[in-house]
Amino acid sequence: MIVVTGATGNVGVPLVQTLARAGESVIAVSRKEIGVPDGVRHHRADLAQPRTLGPVLPGAAALFLLTSPEFMANGDIDAVLDEVRAAEVPRVVLLSSHGVGTGRHPSVLEDAVQRSGLEWTMLRPGNFDSNALQWAETVRTERMVAAPFGDVAVPAVDPADIAEVAAIALREPGHQGHVYTLTGPEPISPRQQAEAIGAALGEPVRFVEQSRAQARTQMLRYMPEPVVEATLGALGTPSAAEQAVSPDVERLLGRPPHTFGDWVSRTITAFR
């Protein structure tokens, strides 16, 4: 049995589907009620209240651990891991961040998992393709994308690729103690992303470059300030490591990572 937290998210949804298709017994955990594939059990829990997770952990072979930005500000990761140890779950796969490896983001979660005594695997994805969904409304209504740093390119990764890697780390031996950096196949700028959305729609999508201050104000509506500052730094003045393409997705999946265009084609109805 595999327990998946964050089961409503851009990674959690395809991960639950991937595990279910592989014939795994899956418990999908989220803070609200959700629909799940046939054969998958849903459990409502909030990691901010670790004991709500405890009832579904006994007998699990592995836990996929995904925390929200709010949890980073107010949650207790050690209390969550206490529940995991008490249930004798042997393996944790943590969805971390490329920013931990580059020093942009704090390593609190990774440090706690590493000292927990559990078998662990760290997944460090960079910029998600699905972050482009923040432009969906303006693309639908105005055929326009507004973003800062229009010509600064960094790799963006398909959440479905992250889910496939997570499924491997959860199901197969040999990944304990490994840290995987997950990126797409090439750096891509916001202007190029707008062009890719336009190509998939069959009509132009105008790009409008925001100032850093404009982007910051917008992002603060749904992200904590430290996360906003780190994200703007990575997008605006990326280091060589943040612009590099990692081989880990291709090495683990045996195929190249999906392109941003692949992701857009699969989700184009969000932009119509």
VENSULSUL-V684333 format. One record per residue. N is the residue number from 1. SS is DSSP state (helix for helix, strand for strand, loop for the rest). PSI is psi in whole degrees, -180 to 180 (none if undefined). OMEGA is omega in whole degrees, -180 to 180 (* if undefined). Layout:
BEGIN
n = (N	N)
ss = (SS	SS)
psi = (PSI	PSI)
omega = (OMEGA	OMEGA)
END
This chain:
BEGIN
n = (1	2	3	4	5	6	7	8	9	10	11	12	13	14	15	16	17	18	19	20	21	22	23	24	25	26	27	28	29	30	31	32	33	34	35	36	37	38	39	40	41	42	43	44	45	46	47	48	49	50	51	52	53	54	55	56	57	58	59	60	61	62	63	64	65	66	67	68	69	70	71	72	73	74	75	76	77	78	79	80	81	82	83	84	85	86	87	88	89	90	91	92	93	94	95	96	97	98	99	100	101	102	103	104	105	106	107	108	109	110	111	112	113	114	115	116	117	118	119	120	121	122	123	124	125	126	127	128	129	130	131	132	133	134	135	136	137	138	139	140	141	142	143	144	145	146	147	148	149	150	151	152	153	154	155	156	157	158	159	160	161	162	163	164	165	166	167	168	169	170	171	172	173	174	175	176	177	178	179	180	181	182	183	184	185	186	187	188	189	190	191	192	193	194	195	196	197	198	199	200	201	202	203	204	205	206	207	208	209	210	211	212	213	214	215	216	217	218	219	220	221	222	223	224	225	226	227	228	229	230	231	232	233	234	235	236	237	238	239	240	241	242	243	244	245	246	247	248	249	250	251	252	253	254	255	256	257	258	259	260	261	262	263	264	265	266	267	268	269	270	271	272)
ss = (loop	strand	strand	strand	loop	loop	loop	loop	loop	loop	loop	helix	helix	helix	helix	helix	helix	helix	helix	helix	helix	loop	loop	loop	loop	strand	strand	strand	strand	strand	loop	loop	loop	loop	loop	loop	loop	loop	loop	loop	strand	strand	strand	strand	loop	loop	loop	loop	loop	loop	helix	helix	helix	helix	loop	loop	loop	loop	loop	loop	loop	strand	strand	strand	strand	loop	loop	loop	helix	helix	helix	helix	helix	helix	loop	loop	helix	helix	helix	helix	helix	helix	helix	helix	helix	helix	loop	loop	loop	loop	strand	strand	strand	strand	strand	loop	loop	helix	helix	helix	helix	helix	loop	loop	loop	loop	loop	helix	helix	helix	helix	helix	helix	helix	loop	loop	loop	loop	strand	strand	strand	strand	strand	strand	strand	loop	strand	strand	helix	helix	helix	helix	helix	helix	helix	helix	helix	helix	helix	helix	helix	helix	loop	strand	strand	strand	strand	strand	loop	loop	loop	loop	loop	strand	strand	strand	strand	loop	helix	helix	helix	helix	helix	helix	helix	helix	helix	helix	helix	helix	helix	loop	loop	loop	loop	loop	loop	strand	strand	strand	strand	strand	loop	loop	loop	loop	strand	strand	loop	helix	helix	helix	helix	helix	helix	helix	helix	helix	helix	helix	helix	loop	loop	loop	loop	strand	strand	strand	strand	strand	loop	helix	helix	helix	helix	helix	helix	helix	helix	loop	loop	loop	loop	loop	helix	helix	helix	helix	helix	helix	helix	helix	helix	helix	helix	helix	loop	loop	loop	helix	helix	helix	helix	loop	loop	loop	loop	helix	helix	helix	helix	helix	helix	loop	loop	loop	loop	loop	loop	helix	helix	helix	helix	helix	helix	helix	loop	helix	helix	helix	helix	loop)
psi = (139	130	129	112	163	36	-8	-6	179	-25	-41	-42	-54	-27	-47	-43	-43	-45	-40	-41	-30	-1	12	150	121	137	118	122	132	169	-15	166	140	160	141	159	159	136	-10	135	139	142	129	122	161	121	-21	-16	81	-31	-19	-21	-31	-42	-24	1	-36	131	-7	141	-24	155	129	120	114	123	155	163	-35	-36	-39	-33	-34	-8	169	95	-33	-36	-38	-46	-28	-42	-40	-45	-41	-32	-1	39	123	-26	137	131	115	127	102	-138	143	-28	-23	-43	-30	-4	4	-35	151	154	23	-48	-48	-42	-43	-43	-41	-35	4	-19	-2	157	135	153	135	130	123	81	152	-142	129	139	-39	-11	-23	-14	-18	-19	-2	-44	-46	-29	-43	-42	-29	-4	52	141	129	125	156	167	54	-31	14	121	131	154	142	139	142	125	-29	-34	-41	-43	-41	-42	-44	-41	-40	-47	-31	-33	-31	150	167	3	1	134	11	148	123	126	125	120	170	-173	-13	154	147	138	162	-38	-41	-34	-42	-40	-39	-39	-43	-41	-40	-33	-23	18	154	146	120	141	131	123	123	157	164	-41	-42	-44	-40	-46	-43	-44	-30	-14	-24	6	144	151	-44	-36	-40	-48	-42	-41	-45	-36	-44	-35	-33	-40	65	145	172	-38	-35	-20	-7	147	125	144	-1	-40	-50	-39	-39	-34	-14	20	160	151	154	149	167	-37	-37	-47	-44	-44	-36	-24	20	-25	-25	-21	-3	none)
omega = (179	179	-178	173	-177	-170	178	-170	-178	175	-176	-178	179	178	178	180	-179	-180	-180	179	180	177	180	169	-171	168	-180	-176	176	-180	179	180	-180	169	-179	178	177	178	180	178	176	175	180	-179	179	-179	175	174	-169	-178	178	177	-172	-174	-177	-176	-178	-180	-180	176	-177	178	169	-172	179	-179	180	173	179	178	179	-178	-170	-174	-180	-177	180	178	176	-179	174	178	-179	179	-179	180	178	172	-171	-167	175	171	-175	170	-178	-177	174	-180	175	-179	-179	179	179	-175	179	-177	-174	-177	-180	-179	-179	-180	-179	-179	-175	-175	178	168	-175	170	179	173	-177	177	174	-180	-180	170	-175	173	179	177	176	179	-170	-176	-179	174	180	-171	-174	-173	-175	172	175	-178	176	171	-170	-175	176	-174	172	178	174	-173	178	178	178	176	177	-179	180	177	179	180	178	-178	180	-171	-170	176	173	-178	180	178	-179	175	-178	175	-171	179	170	-173	-177	173	179	-178	176	179	178	176	177	178	180	177	178	179	180	179	-176	176	-174	171	-177	176	177	-177	176	168	177	-179	178	180	-180	180	-180	-176	-179	179	-176	179	175	-175	180	179	178	-178	179	-179	179	177	-179	-179	-175	-180	-177	174	177	180	-179	177	-176	174	180	176	-168	-180	-179	-179	-177	-176	-180	178	177	174	177	175	174	177	176	-179	-180	-179	-178	-174	-171	180	178	-175	-177	*)
END
